[in-house]
């Protein structure tokens, strides 16, 4: 098995583990065990700017409101427009709640 094939299998197992999470409380426990505090903060920062980018705020406005780097804001915006659709999918689901 090639390294890339092994990595694909490991990634798939991770995605299945995330999909098995059934509540926000379970997600908190899982991510606190899986990630460092810095990794959780980085993901929280990205997720925090999703609705702000979708609302059409400028990068500078978002930075001033959140303190999240313009580089990170740009990365999120790029994913919203050109990514796999994950941010949009989850954002829309949560808006319907």
N, C-alpha and C positions, 0 to 999 in steps of 0.2 A: 504494500500500500504506500503510495506517495505521501509525502508530508502534506501537500495541499488537500489530498483526499481525507487524511486524518483530521486536518483542521476543519474541513467541511462537516465531518461527522461530529466533532466536538461542538462546533457552532450549532448544529441542528439539535444536539442534546440540550444545549443552553436555552435555545428558543423554546423547546418543549417544556423545560423547567419553568421558564417565565410564564408560558401559557397555562401551566398548572396552578398558578397563584390565583386564589379565589376572592381575595379582598385586599383593601388598602393596608390593613394591619398585617396580613400575610406578606404582602409585597415589602412592607417596611422591614419585617424580620428577615426576609430573604436577602434583600439588598444590603442590609447592615452586615449580614454574614458574608455576602459575596464580595462587596466592594469596600474600598477604603473610604473614610470620610471625605477626602478630596474628590474621589470619583463620584460619590453621591452628590456632592455640591456642584460639580461640573455638569452632571446630568440635570440637576434641579435648575441650574442657571439656564441651560438650553431650553428646558421645558417652559420656564417662566417667561421667556421672550417670545415663544410661539404666538400667543394671542396678540401680543403687541405688534409683532411684524404683520400678522394677518390683518390687524386693524389699520395698517398703513402708516404707522408712526415711523419717523426717520430713525436711522441708527443712532444719531446723536441724542434724540429725545429718549430713546430706550436706554442708552448708556446713562444719561442723566437721571432717569427714574430708577434704574436697577443696579448700576455699577458693573453690569456685565460688559466684558470687553467688546469693542466694535468688531474685532475678529470673530468672536463667538457669535455675535448677532448676525454677521455676514454669513457664517457657516450655516446657521439655522435658516436664514432667508433662502440661501442657495438650495438647501434640502427641501424647503417648502415648495420651491419652484421646479427643481430638477431632480429631486431625490426619488426614493421608492414609494413615497406617499404615506409613510408611516405616521409622521407628525399630523398630517391632515386627517387621516383616518381616525386616529385616537382623539384628536381635538374635536372633530365633528361628533363622535360618539359621546364625548363628555358634555358637549353643548346641549345635546338632546335630553340629557338627564334632568 
